[in-house]
């Protein structure tokens, strides 16, 4: 999962390289949202909260 | 894109790559496996680099700086979260401090510095150079970009080694 998040950033770099600027931005922002969800999951799991 | 903006953007990617390489150094030479929050901070630094990389490739645009700033804010939040976990006296710490400060404090300082750096760059933002044309990268930019890509690939391998395909929350 964590490796996948780094992989999506690599994919964004690839999109940047092949000149798909806006799609790269969308992928990067989506990846940041996924990262935020990971942080939220970490915060709730460490408090032993299950939604 | 003007040469000043190119140089400053490339310098930021070089600094971020250096920080990520230093994190690898701590991981490899001090044998300290990264925690999930450490990986999230590395991810945020990679996000900052991706935003700045777009500046180098497509010319300076405010939306590219927006991506970088959002990544900075996210990374700063993660660093603050990790600081909060260890802020009470007597709480067990994680890893060995570098120059008297824990790594997450350094990480927070990096994100705050990056926000300040980008804010200063925005003062020099000139819409005249914000065209859609593909930018021709100079040798310095190319070398730094490739170093950044290699560091990101290293992070993928490191995360695979540490966590496999799981969420890495233990």
Backbone of each chain as ProteinMPNN parsed JSONL, in Angstrom:
{"seq_chain_A": "XXXXXXXXXXXXXXXXXXXXXXXXXXXXXXXXXXXXXXXXXXXXXXXXXXX", "coords_chain_A": {"N_chain_A": [[0.832, -1.211, 0.0], [1.805, 1.303, 0.983], [4.014, 1.381, -0.669], [2.656, 1.48, -3.054], [1.597, 4.056, -3.001], [3.907, 5.611, -3.267], [4.459, 4.659, -5.786], [2.356, 5.758, -7.29], [3.086, 8.43, -7.255], [5.406, 8.212, -8.757], [4.22, 7.502, -11.138], [2.87, 9.866, -11.666], [5.07, 11.483, -12.171], [5.891, 10.262, -14.524], [3.701, 10.871, -16.153], [4.034, 13.617, -16.221], [6.378, 13.678, -17.658], [5.551, 12.702, -20.134], [4.055, 14.777, -21.003], [1.449, 15.226, -20.031], [0.056, 17.315, -18.388], [-2.187, 18.286, -16.791], [-3.493, 15.92, -16.068], [-1.502, 14.713, -14.605], [-1.418, 16.448, -12.423], [-3.943, 15.958, -11.31], [-3.672, 13.24, -10.584], [-1.646, 13.493, -8.686], [-2.9, 15.038, -6.702], [-5.002, 13.317, -6.007], [-3.491, 11.265, -4.954], [-2.439, 12.546, -2.719], [-4.774, 12.8, -1.231], [-5.263, 10.095, -0.699], [-3.031, 9.625, 0.899], [-3.695, 11.245, 3.053], [-5.886, 9.839, 3.986], [-4.574, 7.551, 4.843], [-3.131, 8.626, 6.973], [-5.25, 9.329, 8.637], [-6.288, 6.791, 9.133], [-4.136, 5.729, 10.546], [-4.162, 7.395, 12.796], [-6.627, 6.738, 13.96], [-6.371, 3.999, 14.376], [-4.318, 3.82, 16.208], [-5.465, 4.831, 18.416], [-7.184, 2.875, 18.889], [-9.674, 2.979, 17.722], [-12.399, 2.008, 15.882], [-14.062, 2.558, 12.949]], "CA_chain_A": [[0.0, 0.0, 0.0], [2.697, 2.463, 1.065], [4.801, 1.361, -1.908], [1.756, 1.9, -4.113], [1.484, 5.519, -2.968], [5.121, 6.105, -3.94], [4.321, 4.29, -7.191], [1.48, 6.723, -7.955], [3.894, 9.634, -7.489], [6.268, 7.907, -9.912], [3.353, 7.562, -12.314], [2.659, 11.301, -11.933], [6.286, 11.978, -12.831], [5.855, 9.746, -15.899], [2.716, 11.685, -16.87], [4.678, 14.909, -16.463], [7.375, 13.478, -18.697], [4.883, 12.542, -21.438], [3.367, 16.05, -21.29], [0.04, 15.258, -19.619], [0.207, 18.157, -17.21], [-3.362, 18.348, -15.917], [-3.756, 14.579, -15.53], [-0.483, 14.512, -13.563], [-1.848, 17.202, -11.232], [-5.077, 15.243, -10.707], [-3.145, 12.04, -9.932], [-0.899, 13.904, -7.491], [-3.855, 15.453, -5.662], [-5.677, 12.102, -5.525], [-2.531, 10.549, -4.109], [-2.38, 13.253, -1.429], [-5.989, 12.425, -0.488], [-5.018, 8.742, -0.191], [-2.07, 9.76, 2.003], [-4.437, 11.788, 4.198], [-6.68, 8.727, 4.525], [-3.628, 6.69, 5.577], [-2.862, 9.304, 8.251], [-6.469, 9.2, 9.432], [-6.341, 5.392, 9.561], [-3.121, 5.564, 11.579], [-4.596, 8.093, 14.011], [-7.727, 6.015, 14.604], [-5.952, 2.663, 14.809], [-3.471, 3.911, 17.382], [-6.381, 5.078, 19.536], [-8.047, 1.691, 18.931], [-11.017, 3.358, 17.29], [-12.773, 1.391, 14.617], [-15.294, 3.178, 12.446]], "C_chain_A": [[0.865, 1.26, 0.0], [3.556, 2.551, -0.202], [3.951, 1.821, -3.081], [1.612, 3.418, -4.173], [2.718, 6.162, -3.604], [5.037, 5.83, -5.437], [3.439, 5.272, -7.949], [2.228, 8.032, -8.209], [4.844, 9.423, -8.675], [5.469, 7.999, -11.201], [3.065, 9.024, -12.682], [3.869, 11.904, -12.628], [6.32, 11.525, -14.283], [4.874, 10.562, -16.739], [3.275, 13.07, -17.181], [5.658, 14.796, -17.633], [6.731, 13.373, -20.076], [3.894, 13.679, -21.704], [1.887, 16.051, -20.964], [-0.044, 16.007, -18.296], [-0.978, 18.056, -16.26], [-3.68, 16.99, -15.294], [-2.747, 14.274, -14.423], [-0.879, 15.235, -12.279], [-2.985, 16.47, -10.527], [-4.588, 14.001, -9.959], [-2.402, 12.406, -8.637], [-1.848, 14.295, -6.36], [-4.609, 14.246, -5.108], [-4.76, 11.314, -4.597], [-2.4, 11.21, -2.735], [-3.605, 12.928, -0.576], [-5.821, 11.025, 0.101], [-4.055, 8.779, 0.997], [-2.787, 10.283, 3.258], [-5.308, 10.699, 4.833], [-5.801, 7.771, 5.326], [-3.313, 7.293, 6.947], [-4.062, 9.15, 9.185], [-6.585, 7.776, 9.98], [-5.331, 5.142, 10.686], [-3.573, 6.201, 12.885], [-5.703, 7.324, 14.725], [-7.279, 4.657, 15.113], [-5.109, 2.737, 16.073], [-4.302, 4.231, 18.622], [-7.361, 3.927, 19.726], [-9.494, 2.062, 18.634], [-11.29, 2.645, 15.975], [-14.092, 1.998, 14.147], [-16.194, 2.121, 11.807]], "O_chain_A": [[0.705, 2.151, -0.834], [3.794, 3.634, -0.736], [4.452, 2.473, -3.998], [1.517, 3.998, -5.255], [2.61, 7.119, -4.371], [5.475, 6.638, -6.256], [3.715, 5.594, -9.105], [2.036, 8.671, -9.243], [5.06, 10.325, -9.485], [5.953, 8.497, -12.217], [3.02, 9.377, -13.861], [3.738, 12.718, -13.542], [6.718, 12.28, -15.17], [5.163, 10.907, -17.885], [3.031, 13.628, -18.251], [5.755, 15.688, -18.476], [7.268, 13.876, -21.062], [3.0, 13.546, -22.539], [1.131, 16.812, -21.569], [-0.194, 15.409, -17.231], [-0.809, 17.776, -15.073], [-4.086, 16.914, -14.134], [-3.093, 13.649, -13.42], [-0.702, 14.707, -11.182], [-2.998, 16.369, -9.301], [-5.027, 13.732, -8.841], [-2.518, 11.713, -7.626], [-1.631, 13.932, -5.204], [-4.834, 14.148, -3.902], [-5.199, 10.767, -3.585], [-2.267, 10.529, -1.719], [-3.502, 12.794, 0.644], [-6.186, 10.784, 1.252], [-4.239, 8.057, 1.977], [-2.525, 9.829, 4.372], [-5.452, 10.64, 6.054], [-6.221, 7.244, 6.356], [-3.237, 6.582, 7.949], [-3.904, 8.875, 10.374], [-6.935, 7.578, 11.144], [-5.625, 4.437, 11.651], [-3.393, 5.624, 13.957], [-5.722, 7.262, 15.955], [-7.744, 4.202, 16.158], [-5.164, 1.84, 16.914], [-3.89, 3.937, 19.744], [-8.242, 3.972, 20.585], [-10.422, 1.514, 19.23], [-10.47, 2.693, 15.059], [-15.1, 1.956, 14.851], [-17.279, 2.445, 11.324]]}, "seq_chain_B": "XXXXXXXXXXXXXXXXXXXXXXXXXXXXXXXXXXXXXXXXXXXXXXXXXXXXXXXXXXXXXXXXXXXXXXXXXXXXXXXXXXXXXXXXXXXXXXXXXXXXXXXXXXXXXXXXXXXXXXXXXXXXXXXXXXXXXXXXXXXXXXXXXXXXXXXXXXXXXXXXXXXXXXXXXX", "coords_chain_B": {"N_chain_B": [[10.676, 29.828, -19.391], [12.243, 31.776, -16.927], [15.758, 31.973, -16.102], [16.404, 32.298, -13.438], [14.142, 31.382, -11.979], [14.141, 28.743, -12.873], [16.576, 27.824, -11.81], [16.123, 28.171, -9.033], [13.908, 26.504, -8.57], [14.987, 24.044, -9.324], [16.955, 23.867, -7.401], [15.416, 23.531, -5.097], [14.327, 20.969, -5.509], [16.701, 19.554, -5.482], [17.494, 19.935, -2.813], [15.397, 18.64, -1.457], [15.779, 16.055, -2.432], [18.237, 15.568, -1.266], [17.536, 15.544, 1.455], [15.883, 13.287, 1.489], [17.706, 11.35, 0.736], [19.379, 11.494, 2.945], [17.635, 10.509, 4.854], [17.521, 7.896, 3.96], [20.133, 7.247, 4.526], [20.157, 7.266, 7.353], [18.419, 5.153, 7.706], [19.821, 2.988, 6.576], [22.499, 3.014, 7.57], [22.29, 3.492, 10.321], [20.583, 1.551, 10.953], [17.777, 1.884, 11.346], [14.547, 1.199, 10.972], [12.027, 2.72, 8.974], [9.054, 4.258, 10.32], [5.412, 4.082, 9.887], [4.438, 6.777, 9.858], [6.778, 8.091, 9.233], [7.165, 7.234, 6.612], [4.947, 8.483, 5.481], [5.712, 11.141, 5.716], [7.914, 11.136, 4.036], [6.55, 10.618, 1.687], [5.097, 13.005, 1.42], [7.211, 14.801, 1.012], [8.059, 13.845, -1.454], [5.793, 14.509, -2.923], [5.935, 17.313, -2.881], [8.218, 17.617, -4.422], [7.271, 16.588, -6.87], [5.378, 18.512, -7.629], [7.066, 20.739, -7.998], [8.665, 19.737, -9.973], [6.911, 19.745, -12.127], [6.867, 22.451, -12.649], [9.409, 22.764, -13.755], [9.118, 21.343, -16.072], [6.833, 22.27, -17.44], [6.853, 24.982, -17.217], [6.633, 27.8, -14.963], [3.822, 27.757, -12.964], [0.956, 28.771, -11.113], [-0.692, 26.708, -10.203], [0.985, 24.521, -10.075], [2.676, 25.263, -8.002], [0.706, 25.236, -6.101], [0.128, 22.489, -5.801], [2.557, 21.681, -4.687], [2.545, 23.194, -2.324], [0.286, 22.182, -0.98], [1.182, 19.592, -0.495], [3.277, 20.211, 1.232], [1.864, 21.246, 3.433], [0.411, 18.985, 4.193], [2.54, 17.218, 4.845], [3.692, 18.668, 6.957], [1.613, 18.488, 8.808], [1.617, 15.74, 9.342], [4.139, 15.502, 10.505], [3.76, 17.093, 12.776], [1.819, 15.573, 14.028], [3.305, 13.281, 14.669], [5.126, 14.441, 16.383], [3.404, 15.147, 18.452], [2.786, 12.642, 19.426], [4.997, 11.957, 20.888], [5.451, 13.914, 22.725], [4.996, 14.138, 25.431], [6.676, 14.097, 28.588], [8.766, 11.37, 29.451], [7.658, 9.619, 27.7], [8.268, 6.913, 25.443], [10.807, 7.358, 23.0], [11.506, 7.48, 19.434], [13.882, 6.129, 17.431], [17.206, 7.542, 16.922], [18.258, 10.801, 17.955], [19.245, 13.479, 15.718], [21.764, 15.782, 15.73], [20.716, 16.681, 18.13], [18.006, 16.942, 17.722], [14.922, 15.221, 17.111], [14.045, 13.131, 14.276], [11.505, 13.718, 13.224], [11.076, 16.301, 14.018], [13.016, 17.643, 12.563], [11.932, 17.051, 10.083], [9.538, 18.533, 10.189], [10.618, 21.095, 10.252], [11.774, 21.128, 7.738], [9.492, 21.114, 6.096], [8.225, 23.52, 6.829], [10.22, 25.296, 6.062], [10.198, 24.784, 3.323], [7.664, 25.731, 2.61], [8.033, 28.462, 3.147], [10.079, 29.0, 1.33], [8.779, 28.511, -1.145], [6.815, 30.453, -0.996], [8.379, 32.751, -1.149], [9.389, 32.376, -3.733], [7.032, 32.726, -5.123], [6.718, 35.443, -4.986], [8.312, 36.275, -7.028], [6.97, 35.423, -9.195], [6.076, 35.432, -12.548], [3.655, 36.044, -14.85], [4.196, 36.205, -17.496], [5.992, 34.261, -18.241], [4.541, 31.994, -17.936], [3.744, 30.039, -19.924], [2.288, 27.432, -21.971], [4.084, 25.913, -23.252], [6.394, 23.23, -23.664], [9.135, 22.982, -21.526], [12.621, 23.379, -22.058], [14.933, 21.52, -20.468], [17.834, 22.27, -18.56], [21.214, 20.942, -18.087], [21.808, 20.686, -15.347], [19.226, 20.653, -14.206], [18.26, 18.314, -15.372], [19.958, 16.333, -14.272], [19.387, 16.59, -11.519], [16.671, 15.985, -11.561], [16.721, 13.302, -12.357], [18.09, 12.167, -10.211], [16.17, 12.6, -8.235], [14.091, 10.974, -9.189], [15.32, 8.467, -8.982], [15.668, 8.323, -6.196], [12.988, 8.228, -5.431], [12.209, 5.781, -6.566], [13.825, 4.182, -4.988], [12.538, 4.569, -2.549], [10.122, 3.288, -3.072], [11.021, 0.634, -3.243], [12.069, 0.35, -0.674], [9.754, 0.668, 0.903], [8.342, -1.542, 0.013], [10.026, -3.535, 0.957], [9.89, -3.112, 3.742], [7.133, -3.141, 4.426], [5.808, -4.735, 2.627], [2.945, -5.49, 0.747], [1.09, -4.522, 2.438], [-0.842, -2.217, 4.552], [0.935, -1.104, 6.277], [0.711, -0.263, 8.991], [1.437, -1.071, 11.466]], "CA_chain_B": [[10.862, 30.082, -17.962], [13.509, 32.488, -16.741], [16.803, 31.122, -15.534], [16.37, 32.385, -11.967], [13.104, 30.466, -11.5], [14.62, 27.383, -13.145], [17.611, 27.467, -10.846], [15.565, 28.066, -7.683], [13.079, 25.295, -8.521], [15.891, 22.887, -9.345], [17.629, 23.819, -6.096], [14.488, 22.957, -4.113], [14.284, 19.519, -5.735], [17.994, 19.015, -5.03], [17.482, 19.911, -1.344], [14.484, 17.573, -1.041], [16.453, 14.779, -2.716], [19.265, 15.408, -0.236], [16.879, 15.147, 2.71], [15.428, 11.905, 1.352], [18.914, 10.497, 0.759], [19.818, 11.459, 4.344], [16.734, 9.57, 5.543], [18.012, 6.566, 3.584], [21.378, 7.029, 5.27], [19.793, 6.88, 8.726], [17.8, 3.827, 7.637], [20.769, 1.938, 6.21], [23.71, 2.982, 8.391], [21.932, 3.411, 11.743], [19.679, 0.395, 11.052], [16.483, 2.272, 11.902], [13.492, 1.024, 9.982], [11.06, 3.835, 9.031], [7.706, 3.986, 10.806], [4.421, 4.513, 8.888], [4.392, 8.237, 9.754], [7.997, 8.502, 8.523], [6.894, 7.039, 5.183], [4.009, 9.523, 5.028], [6.478, 12.376, 5.549], [8.686, 10.986, 2.786], [5.596, 10.77, 0.586], [4.793, 14.429, 1.276], [8.374, 15.435, 0.37], [8.013, 13.463, -2.867], [4.73, 15.316, -3.532], [6.485, 18.66, -3.098], [9.128, 17.509, -5.564], [6.496, 16.395, -8.108], [4.829, 19.826, -7.987], [8.134, 21.602, -8.507], [9.097, 19.127, -11.242], [6.001, 20.233, -13.167], [7.353, 23.795, -13.003], [10.568, 22.635, -14.632], [8.721, 20.719, -17.335], [5.782, 23.006, -18.143], [6.913, 26.408, -16.921], [6.118, 28.138, -13.632], [2.393, 28.062, -12.892], [0.524, 28.8, -9.703], [-1.271, 25.418, -9.802], [2.093, 23.632, -9.698], [3.055, 25.654, -6.645], [-0.395, 24.788, -5.237], [0.361, 21.067, -5.496], [3.703, 21.605, -3.768], [2.171, 23.745, -1.013], [-0.608, 21.22, -0.319], [2.038, 18.506, 0.008], [4.001, 20.751, 2.389], [0.941, 21.332, 4.572], [0.145, 17.612, 4.637], [3.743, 16.711, 5.513], [3.808, 19.345, 8.246], [0.612, 17.913, 9.715], [2.092, 14.412, 9.773], [5.261, 15.725, 11.432], [3.191, 17.572, 14.041], [1.151, 14.414, 14.64], [4.337, 12.43, 15.273], [5.651, 15.188, 17.53], [2.417, 15.056, 19.528], [2.827, 11.292, 19.998], [6.171, 11.79, 21.747], [5.745, 15.195, 23.359], [4.905, 14.051, 26.893], [7.901, 13.609, 29.229], [8.716, 9.972, 29.848], [7.174, 8.776, 26.606], [9.395, 6.348, 24.683], [11.055, 8.048, 21.74], [11.67, 6.58, 18.289], [15.085, 6.459, 16.678], [18.181, 8.376, 17.622], [18.214, 12.191, 17.478], [20.326, 14.002, 14.884], [22.1, 17.137, 16.2], [19.871, 17.038, 19.267], [16.574, 16.969, 17.395], [14.415, 14.0, 16.494], [13.901, 13.271, 12.817], [10.233, 14.336, 12.829], [11.222, 17.753, 14.19], [13.731, 18.078, 11.356], [10.982, 16.978, 8.976], [8.64, 19.688, 10.301], [11.393, 22.274, 9.847], [11.927, 21.072, 6.273], [8.236, 21.511, 5.445], [8.025, 24.96, 7.054], [11.191, 25.991, 5.203], [9.755, 24.66, 1.929], [6.547, 26.674, 2.427], [8.626, 29.806, 3.081], [10.831, 29.059, 0.064], [7.832, 28.624, -2.263], [6.177, 31.768, -0.871], [9.328, 33.739, -1.693], [9.407, 32.193, -5.195], [5.796, 33.286, -5.68], [6.913, 36.889, -5.14], [8.977, 36.491, -8.315], [6.167, 34.788, -10.242], [5.799, 36.333, -13.66], [2.75, 35.341, -15.776], [4.734, 36.246, -18.858], [6.698, 33.006, -18.507], [3.663, 30.856, -17.647], [3.138, 29.53, -21.148], [2.033, 25.983, -21.934], [5.115, 25.219, -24.012], [7.276, 22.343, -22.917], [10.4, 23.658, -21.249], [13.86, 22.635, -22.314], [15.637, 21.476, -19.182], [19.297, 22.297, -18.684], [21.886, 19.734, -17.597], [21.645, 20.642, -13.888], [17.853, 20.227, -13.934], [18.113, 16.898, -15.752], [20.656, 15.494, -13.293], [18.631, 16.621, -10.259], [15.416, 15.248, -11.785], [16.989, 11.86, -12.359], [18.389, 11.783, -8.826], [14.888, 12.575, -7.528], [13.374, 9.768, -9.637], [15.998, 7.296, -8.4], [15.345, 8.302, -4.763], [11.597, 7.775, -5.3], [12.223, 4.333, -6.819], [14.387, 3.602, -3.766], [11.496, 4.577, -1.521], [9.179, 2.211, -3.413], [11.644, -0.639, -2.856], [12.171, 0.333, 0.783], [8.413, 0.427, 1.444], [8.017, -2.944, -0.279], [10.834, -4.361, 1.852], [9.451, -2.948, 5.129], [5.703, -3.383, 4.66], [5.188, -5.574, 1.604], [1.801, -4.83, 0.11], [0.113, -4.164, 3.471], [-0.991, -0.776, 4.796], [2.11, -0.675, 7.046], [0.242, 0.555, 10.103], [1.839, -1.633, 12.763]], "C_chain_B": [[12.211, 30.774, -17.764], [14.496, 31.639, -15.952], [16.797, 31.154, -14.01], [15.351, 31.391, -11.402], [13.526, 29.016, -11.722], [15.615, 26.943, -12.089], [17.014, 27.255, -9.451], [14.685, 26.814, -7.535], [13.948, 24.037, -8.5], [16.584, 22.72, -7.996], [16.717, 23.207, -5.041], [14.386, 21.441, -4.264], [15.58, 18.879, -5.242], [18.014, 18.91, -3.499], [16.581, 18.781, -0.841], [15.102, 16.196, -1.289], [17.519, 14.51, -1.657], [18.671, 14.955, 1.094], [16.444, 13.68, 2.646], [16.61, 10.929, 1.349], [19.44, 10.385, 2.194], [18.945, 10.503, 5.155], [17.127, 8.133, 5.221], [19.286, 6.233, 4.359], [21.11, 6.595, 6.693], [19.237, 5.46, 8.729], [18.846, 2.727, 7.434], [21.918, 1.854, 7.211], [23.418, 2.926, 9.885], [20.929, 2.294, 12.003], [18.362, 0.75, 11.725], [15.423, 2.171, 10.814], [12.464, 2.154, 10.094], [9.702, 3.373, 9.559], [6.699, 4.426, 9.737], [4.359, 6.028, 8.739], [5.631, 8.772, 9.043], [7.792, 8.351, 7.023], [5.952, 8.112, 4.657], [4.73, 10.859, 4.842], [7.345, 12.311, 4.294], [7.779, 11.164, 1.575], [5.29, 12.245, 0.338], [5.963, 15.152, 0.617], [8.422, 15.089, -1.111], [6.951, 14.282, -3.593], [5.189, 16.738, -3.811], [7.38, 18.641, -4.347], [8.378, 17.361, -6.877], [5.916, 17.732, -8.577], [5.881, 20.733, -8.601], [8.667, 21.083, -9.845], [8.221, 19.594, -12.406], [6.396, 21.647, -13.609], [8.499, 23.706, -14.0], [10.157, 22.152, -16.019], [7.772, 21.607, -18.14], [5.848, 24.513, -17.932], [6.236, 26.69, -15.584], [4.638, 28.496, -13.717], [1.968, 27.99, -11.427], [-0.053, 27.45, -9.278], [-0.187, 24.407, -9.434], [2.567, 23.954, -8.276], [1.974, 25.217, -5.651], [-0.238, 23.338, -4.834], [1.48, 20.931, -4.462], [3.317, 22.107, -2.372], [1.24, 22.81, -0.264], [0.2, 20.059, 0.263], [2.812, 18.957, 1.245], [3.103, 20.769, 3.627], [0.644, 19.934, 5.107], [1.348, 17.049, 5.402], [3.944, 17.354, 6.879], [2.827, 18.798, 9.268], [1.064, 16.553, 10.242], [3.226, 14.567, 10.789], [4.758, 16.213, 12.793], [2.504, 16.43, 14.793], [2.189, 13.526, 15.345], [4.974, 13.123, 16.474], [4.711, 15.05, 18.725], [2.446, 13.685, 20.207], [3.947, 11.152, 21.033], [6.427, 13.015, 22.621], [5.72, 15.11, 24.886], [6.204, 13.525, 27.481], [7.723, 12.157, 29.678], [8.196, 9.045, 28.782], [8.369, 8.197, 25.854], [9.554, 7.062, 23.35], [11.322, 7.021, 20.65], [12.902, 7.011, 17.516], [16.012, 7.363, 17.472], [18.143, 9.799, 17.059], [19.441, 12.563, 16.653], [20.541, 15.455, 15.293], [21.127, 17.603, 17.289], [18.384, 17.061, 18.991], [16.159, 15.64, 16.773], [14.121, 14.248, 15.021], [12.595, 13.938, 12.412], [10.252, 15.849, 13.053], [11.953, 18.336, 12.977], [12.779, 18.109, 10.166], [10.038, 18.176, 8.992], [9.36, 20.963, 9.848], [11.579, 22.317, 8.324], [10.656, 21.559, 5.591], [7.968, 23.01, 5.63], [8.978, 25.766, 6.175], [10.749, 25.95, 3.745], [8.595, 25.614, 1.649], [7.083, 28.099, 2.282], [9.331, 30.018, 1.746], [9.885, 29.285, -1.113], [7.121, 29.979, -2.217], [7.085, 32.863, -1.437], [9.396, 33.623, -3.221], [8.169, 32.795, -5.837], [5.871, 34.813, -5.814], [7.497, 37.204, -6.513], [8.195, 35.873, -9.473], [5.822, 35.821, -11.317], [4.912, 35.599, -14.664], [3.272, 35.319, -17.21], [5.405, 34.924, -19.24], [5.805, 31.782, -18.333], [2.969, 30.383, -18.921], [3.077, 28.006, -21.082], [3.144, 25.19, -22.629], [5.965, 24.339, -23.106], [8.625, 23.032, -22.75], [11.576, 22.753, -21.605], [14.683, 22.679, -21.033], [17.14, 21.507, -19.422], [19.902, 21.072, -17.994], [21.698, 19.571, -16.085], [20.248, 20.13, -13.519], [17.665, 18.748, -14.251], [18.746, 15.98, -14.719], [19.853, 15.419, -11.996], [17.33, 15.845, -10.393], [15.649, 13.746, -11.722], [17.351, 11.359, -10.958], [17.088, 11.645, -8.03], [14.086, 11.327, -7.902], [13.989, 8.52, -8.996], [15.681, 7.179, -6.904], [13.916, 7.808, -4.548], [11.483, 6.273, -5.558], [12.789, 3.607, -5.593], [13.367, 3.543, -2.646], [10.448, 3.506, -1.786], [9.742, 0.876, -2.932], [11.732, -0.77, -1.334], [10.819, 0.03, 1.425], [7.989, -1.014, 1.187], [8.756, -3.877, 0.673], [10.285, -4.313, 3.283], [8.031, -3.456, 5.353], [5.096, -4.381, 3.697], [4.055, -4.806, 0.949], [0.745, -4.413, 1.139], [0.08, -2.652, 3.672], [0.117, -0.229, 5.674], [1.704, 0.175, 8.252], [0.676, 0.016, 11.46], [2.971, -0.803, 13.346]], "O_chain_B": [[13.206, 30.387, -18.376], [14.116, 30.714, -15.235], [17.14, 30.165, -13.361], [15.652, 30.65, -10.467], [13.297, 28.161, -10.867], [15.52, 25.844, -11.542], [17.351, 26.288, -8.768], [14.715, 26.148, -6.501], [13.679, 23.092, -7.758], [16.779, 21.606, -7.509], [17.177, 22.451, -4.185], [14.362, 20.713, -3.271], [15.562, 17.796, -4.656], [18.494, 17.919, -2.95], [16.945, 18.054, 0.083], [14.969, 15.289, -0.468], [17.689, 13.377, -1.206], [19.229, 14.093, 1.773], [16.61, 12.927, 3.607], [16.52, 9.827, 1.891], [19.891, 9.318, 2.613], [19.434, 9.783, 6.026], [17.077, 7.257, 6.085], [19.492, 5.098, 4.789], [21.747, 5.67, 7.196], [19.532, 4.665, 9.622], [18.762, 1.663, 8.047], [22.278, 0.764, 7.656], [24.211, 2.371, 10.645], [20.476, 2.108, 13.133], [17.879, 0.006, 12.578], [15.405, 2.954, 9.864], [12.069, 2.511, 11.204], [9.258, 2.258, 9.287], [7.09, 5.081, 8.77], [4.241, 6.529, 7.621], [5.561, 9.778, 8.337], [8.188, 9.22, 6.246], [6.117, 8.6, 3.539], [4.409, 11.621, 3.93], [7.493, 13.302, 3.578], [8.165, 11.768, 0.574], [5.23, 12.687, -0.809], [5.757, 16.016, -0.236], [8.78, 15.929, -1.936], [7.159, 14.705, -4.73], [4.87, 17.304, -4.856], [7.305, 19.524, -5.201], [8.783, 17.932, -7.89], [5.954, 18.051, -9.766], [5.627, 21.412, -9.596], [9.061, 21.853, -10.721], [8.705, 19.812, -13.516], [6.276, 21.999, -14.782], [8.559, 24.468, -14.965], [10.778, 22.513, -17.018], [7.88, 21.694, -19.363], [4.986, 25.244, -18.421], [5.383, 25.927, -15.129], [4.247, 29.411, -14.442], [2.541, 27.253, -10.624], [0.075, 27.074, -8.114], [-0.403, 23.54, -8.587], [2.823, 23.063, -7.467], [2.275, 24.872, -4.508], [-0.441, 22.983, -3.672], [1.368, 20.174, -3.497], [3.711, 21.521, -1.363], [1.37, 22.649, 0.949], [-0.067, 19.601, 1.374], [2.985, 18.188, 2.191], [3.512, 20.367, 4.717], [0.627, 19.716, 6.319], [1.189, 16.473, 6.478], [4.318, 16.684, 7.841], [3.156, 18.659, 10.445], [0.916, 16.25, 11.426], [3.273, 13.863, 11.798], [5.267, 15.799, 13.835], [2.591, 16.329, 16.017], [1.974, 13.079, 16.472], [5.32, 12.475, 17.462], [5.152, 14.862, 19.859], [2.171, 13.568, 21.401], [3.856, 10.329, 21.944], [7.506, 13.144, 23.199], [6.354, 15.921, 25.561], [6.787, 12.592, 26.929], [6.681, 11.772, 30.208], [8.273, 7.824, 28.922], [9.366, 8.887, 25.643], [8.575, 7.338, 22.658], [11.358, 5.821, 20.921], [12.96, 8.13, 17.005], [15.661, 7.876, 18.534], [18.015, 9.992, 15.85], [20.531, 12.031, 16.861], [19.62, 16.268, 15.216], [20.767, 18.779, 17.352], [17.581, 17.186, 19.916], [16.912, 15.018, 16.024], [13.971, 15.385, 14.573], [12.541, 14.638, 11.401], [9.543, 16.593, 12.375], [11.567, 19.373, 12.438], [12.796, 19.034, 9.354], [9.762, 18.769, 7.949], [8.785, 21.799, 9.151], [11.547, 23.381, 7.707], [10.717, 22.323, 4.628], [7.534, 23.686, 4.697], [8.597, 26.792, 5.612], [10.893, 26.929, 3.014], [8.54, 26.234, 0.587], [6.647, 28.85, 1.409], [9.201, 31.067, 1.116], [10.138, 30.131, -1.971], [6.855, 30.583, -3.256], [6.622, 33.78, -2.114], [9.453, 34.633, -3.922], [8.229, 33.312, -6.952], [5.18, 35.404, -6.643], [7.221, 38.255, -7.092], [8.693, 35.805, -10.597], [5.348, 36.92, -11.028], [5.359, 34.628, -15.276], [2.836, 34.51, -18.029], [5.39, 34.518, -20.403], [6.25, 30.655, -18.553], [1.741, 30.335, -18.98], [3.729, 27.378, -20.247], [3.149, 23.959, -22.603], [6.217, 24.663, -21.945], [9.181, 23.588, -23.697], [11.516, 21.531, -21.466], [15.08, 23.75, -20.575], [17.656, 20.873, -20.342], [19.188, 20.268, -17.394], [21.459, 18.466, -15.598], [20.101, 19.285, -12.637], [17.005, 18.02, -13.51], [18.155, 14.973, -14.33], [19.657, 14.34, -11.438], [16.922, 15.137, -9.472], [14.873, 13.01, -11.113], [16.963, 10.258, -10.568], [16.919, 10.704, -7.255], [13.475, 10.696, -7.039], [13.275, 7.633, -8.528], [15.453, 6.08, -6.4], [13.649, 7.062, -3.605], [10.752, 5.572, -4.857], [12.293, 2.549, -5.207], [13.332, 2.58, -1.88], [9.94, 2.884, -0.853], [9.041, 0.087, -2.298], [11.505, -1.843, -0.776], [10.734, -0.758, 2.366], [7.354, -1.639, 2.036], [8.204, -4.874, 1.14], [10.22, -5.339, 3.96], [7.755, -4.123, 6.351], [3.975, -4.838, 3.918], [4.188, -3.623, 0.636], [-0.356, -4.003, 0.772], [0.848, -1.907, 3.065], [0.241, 0.988, 5.813], [2.3, 1.224, 8.498], [0.321, 0.583, 12.493], [3.459, -1.104, 14.436]]}, "name": "protein", "num_of_chains": 2, "seq": "XXXXXXXXXXXXXXXXXXXXXXXXXXXXXXXXXXXXXXXXXXXXXXXXXXXXXXXXXXXXXXXXXXXXXXXXXXXXXXXXXXXXXXXXXXXXXXXXXXXXXXXXXXXXXXXXXXXXXXXXXXXXXXXXXXXXXXXXXXXXXXXXXXXXXXXXXXXXXXXXXXXXXXXXXXXXXXXXXXXXXXXXXXXXXXXXXXXXXXXXXXXXXXXXXXXXXXXXXXXXX"}
